[in-house]
Amino acid sequence: MVDKAEAMGGAKVAFLGLGAMGFGMATSLLRAGFTVQGYDISETQLTKFREAGGIASSSPAETTEGVNIVVLAVVNSAQVDEALFGPKGVVSAAAEGTLIIVCSTVAPAYIQDLEKRLAGSGLLLLDAPISGGAVKAAAGTLTIMASGSADALEIAKPVLSGMSEKLYTVDGGIGSGSKMKLVNNLLFGIHLATAAEAIALGARAGLNVRNLFDIISTAAGNSWAFSNRVPHMLDNDYSPKSALDLLAKDFGIILEEAKGLKFPLPLGTAANQQVLLGTACGSGRDDDAAVVKIWEKTMGLSVATPVTTEGSGKGEVPEEPTVENSVVPDRVAFIGLGAMGFGMASWLVHEKFTVCGYDVYPPSLERFEKVGGISSSSPEEAVKGAQVVVLMVTNQDQAQSVLYGPQGAVPALANGAVVVLCSTVSPAYVRQLEGQLTGEGRDLVLVDAPVSGGTGRAANGTLTIMAAGSNTAFHRAGSVLKAMSANLYIIPGGIGAGSTVKMVNQLLAGVHVASSAEGIAFGARLGLNTRVVFDIVSNSSGSSWMFMNRVPHMLDDDYTPYSALDIFIKDLGIVSSEAKRLNLPAPMASTALQQFLSGSAAGFGRQDDAALVKVFEMITGVKVASPKVPLPIQGGATNNTSKFTKFEKLEKENTLQALPKEWPEDAVEEVLKVEKEGRAKVLVVLDDDPTGTQTVNGVTVLTEWSIGTLRKEFESSPDCFFILTNSRALSTDEATALTKEICKNVDEAATAAGNAGYTIVLRGDSTLRGHFPQEADAAASVIGEVDAWIICPFFLQGGRYTINDVHYVADGNTLVPAGDTEFAKDAVFGYKASNLREWVEEKTGGRWATKDVASVSIETLRKGGPSAVCDQLCKLPQGSVCVVNAASNRDIEVFAAGMIQAEAKGKRFLCRTAAAFVSARIGHRPLLVNPHDLGVDSHPSGHNGGLVVVGSYVPKTTTQVEELRAQCGDFLESITVSVSTLAKGSVKERELEITQTARIADHLLSTGRDTLIMTSRELVTGSSDKENLDIGSKVSSALVEIVSLIKTRPRYLLAKGGITSSDLATKAMGARRAEVAGQALPGVPLWKLGPGSRHPNIPYIVFPGNVGGPDALAEVVKKWSRPAKSSTKDILMAAEEGKYAVGAFNVYNLEGVMAVVAAAEAEKSPAILQIHPGSLSHGGKPLVACCVAAAKTAQVRNKGILRLGFECGIT
């Protein structure tokens, strides 16, 4: 995205139309740094605008003084004409070349004609309709669909970016933006009318409509219109955010355009009739949510519902008994092992229930036996001895047959058994079935429990279940219901209430599938690129769960039947029948049913329900399927013809200062409260190298992952623990296998520890290197389908920022797009995309297109806070990928708090993040640790030298090593090992390099000298990714051998580079667990190695290869090295304290130096070498150099080098 303040800060803009939308848009421009001159016919609005910091004008002409951009946000084309061409209109005063931006919804033909009229006056025009509503207008987060000339687009871009979160350029010339808006408004209008119909049906059926809203908001029946307008209906609040009259005007334009194109809009026409009826009833000036009033007035019902805590809500159950207190049956019968049923039954087996299954399809029974289930030859046989019987069959006819047909279940049911009916059936049938079971006189009870969530959630026990029944039934079946669901809703109202909720959901879902087909086909008829239509509508008010889930099938021309078209004939037939019983019209559902009947009659009934679009293709000749193309979404990108967008470098301070103010509340406190109450899931972090502990403290790191070890960790009730996988050093196949193994052990350990809830985090490199998406796929294959993958590489300490979906790496005061850094050129994990949404497409090979990747914006984090994050996460389609923008630790803390809220509502996530997310998610802040904190100086090894091992080869590490040697050369010895010899030399050459390095280092450490072992800085590469990993492995194993051969325990151990630090900890030090003490520097973890390691409690500094400025490594080494002696006095005082003698000797030549050193070493006694001034005339600098060398290498205690005059000491 364009930086909103940087682009044209201080520039003047004229703004005409300060209504509900226009006022918010104009004030957004004020906040973005523009000077805005506004006009509106309402003096009240002008006064508000002055108070907000705008300049109020007396006419459209006056607003144009000194400006070259004029924005219009008026109601219709007549008002556009009046503002431009009327008395004191814009055209009369605008300078030649002024750009007119029309954001109003007008007909495409009108905007095309307007361009010609304005050209005659030397003025430019941009067609830029908007979507998002008054709230997003005020927040500056609208979606804008712009079309026009390249010059107009370039001029307008900063202004449009100041008002938008999503800015799209629509190809096809002027008017194409308005065409796109017609498609969006068509869908919004259909969804709004359907929401009113659905909520009225729920109210007429006796449901608590607030509970109904809560359930559907997280289900497949949801839409933008439902989520944003139904709350107004429930609150009886129709203060106009967007008036119903405006929607009537929009429908008029839409239907007139469709008429001219000879394109049928059956659902659009039906929705329009409801809107017209609403205006005729006097609600035209009310908010468009007032369309529901036609139901209230004609049907004598009320949908307004007070907010109350009574009744059951999400995840709640009746007070007595609760699901938690329900009995666990000895045996469960499961009838119907189709796509949904097999997953549900298999999960019950996984949860240790004894399950006997039946299906008419023998292969399903064979599969069920393989997962541990028991197969049976009939429903009668299946239910023998079962206390709970679950039915997951296609329809009510099948349900009746398996219960009461030949070899039916009911005669064989045990007294007191409970039947759980999970199929979608009519409320009337389920009430009838309750009567039949009661009539048996054997205490048989029924739970009405339709399900939602798809096959993936069925297979991992995370369905949404809408259950109704008696307390007795819940007591007997509650454990089974709980095991199969992530969201268990107990619906008040008795048998039939659950099926009624499901019926309302299916009404919405069915209409939304049909409207998706109608809308995307209309877009194709308008000449729009249907993939661009999909992306824009998905981010606008016309979106729905079904649109985002089904339209991709249409675009790919893929109608593999995930849910057959004929199923909606059954489901909408139930809606029609129940509405008739309730004496309630259902025009939207009835119209959609007719469309599905047309699709089935055309031969598409057994194809995926998305095949409904083929009806439009057949009768109109359009083709909806479209090849994948790069998205035309704007965001500060430069023009570039490559597949992935090229971004400019940014000036860091100005960019960060231009962002909205941070969320004012401390989100960490909210996280800590949830953690303290034990409501948060345990965070299990699979760390692909040890540097992921950069921001936490007091957390355990495990280097082995046996089920026993993991179980003990879960039983200790931690907030979080790390498992060091070091998978970045492995091949993709090895990393995938390892991730699966670890996740299986984690899952089994969590179950053994009492079903501990957990969330998996794949902690990876903040510069985007690593095995993505392969490790995520591997984890998902074990833990099951999740609601979304979260991608969050922000890491402040390393200078990694994600702004407008673009990931940047800070270099001083410059933000460099990640794709342009040296990290993107990694020989194994290289990439090109800087935009994270594009990066997902690149790394997944197009499995997720850029348009399919969601993102949480900085605006959402800073203006909406945790609750806005939660809302967005809860609305993501299942199986989404979502990237997280962040430019400060507060941003990531807000996101973490919102994610915890979403998890509390039953959402499940798999996270691929950098280290900052982990600490935010568990409420930790970095803790800097120094040697005194760990008692290093008092340990016997405190007098030894510290060991620094550098394996990382990235340019940043090379710079840091050079600075280390420059700053610490007085007390630090350097040993360079040849990468070429280690990786490509003979066995003998390699062994010699290793043993010589270890011998020298051991000697230096034992004499108190800090020692640097570093790999040579040349980059040695192979001919393939596998060969490159092999080279890295050989070098890392050599460093392990070197450190293993060193006998002296160092004062501290510092490993530079992720792979190096992992191998040294696990292989050279033999550590099986460690505790993260804190950080040596921000972003640099410091561990204490655990019991059983080679050097227990040794300070182990894990220094990432890509963190810190040029002098960061030197700063850490200076802090942790043994304090230097500054004078002879210090040396003598140390000797007095240690009760040993120090001799001082004048030396005149090399022989004298060697004699003193030999005697000192033999007696293990310190000595002072003093160069006699008289010897300098013939010995000179070489003699001084000899003394310095002797002081460095002599094997005596407390040695050091003093430079005071010509004094050199061995102490």
Buried (B, 14 or more C-beta within 10 A) or exposed (E): BBBBBBBBBEBBBBBBBBBBBBBBBBBBBBBBBBBBBBBBBEEEBBEBBEEBEBBBBEBBBBBBBEBBBBBBBBBBBEBBBBBBBBEBBBBBBBEEEBBBBBBBBBBBBBBBBBBEBBEEBEBBBBBBBBBBBBBBBBBBBBBBBBBBBEEBBEBBBBBBBBBBBBBBBBEBEBBBBBBBBBBBBBBBBBBBBBBBBBBBBBBBBBBBBBBBBBBBBBBBBBBBBBBBBBBBBBBBBBEBBBBBBBBBBBBBBBBEBBEEBEBBBBBBBBBBBBBBBBBEBEBBEBBBBBBBBBBBBEBEBBBBBEEEEEEBBBBBBBEEBBBEEBEBBEBBBBBBBBBBBBBBBBBBBBBEBBBBBBBBEEEBBEBBEEBEBBBBEBBBBBBBBBBBBBBBBBBBEBBBBBBBBEBBBBEBBBEEBBBBBBBBBBBBBBBBBBEBBBEEEEBBBBBBBBBBBBBBBBBBBBBBBBBBBBBEBBBBBBBBBBBBBBBBBBBBBBBBBBBBBBBBBBBBBBBBBBBBBBBBBBBBBBBBBBBBBBBBBBBBBBBBBBBBBBBBBBBBBBBEBBBBBBBBBBBBBBBBBBBEEBEBBBBBBBBBBBBBBBBBEBEBBEBBBBBBBBBBBEEBEBEBBBEEBBBBBBBBBEEEEEEBBBBEEBBBEEBBEBBBEBBEBEBBEBBBBBBEEEEBBBBBBBBBBBBBBBBBBEBBBBBEBEBEBBBEBBEEEBBBBBBBBBBBBBBBEEBBBBBBBBBBBBBEBBBBBEEBEBBBBBBBBBBBBBBBBBBBBBBBBBBBBBBBBBBBBBBBBBBBBBBBBBBBBBEEEBBBBBBBBEBBEBBBBEBBBBBBBBBBBBBBEEEBBBBBBBBBBBBBBBBBBBEBBBBBBBBBBBBBBBBBBBBBBBBBBBBBBBBBBBBBBBBBBBBBBBBBBBBBBBBBEBBBBEBEEBEBEEBEBBBBBBBBBBBBBBBBBBBBBBBBBEBBEEBBBBBBBBBBBBBBBEEEBBEEBBEEBBEBBBBBBBBBBBBBBBBBBEEBEBEEBEBBBBBBBBBBBBBBBBBBBBEBBBBBBBBBBBBBBBBBBBBBBBBBBBBBBBBBBBBBBBBBBBEEBEBEBBBBBBBBBBBBBBBBBBBBBBBBBBEEBEEBEBBBEBBEEEEBEBEBBBBBBBEBBEEBBEEBBEEEBBBBBBBBEEBBEEBEEEBBEBBBBBBBBBBBBBBBBBEEEBBBBBB
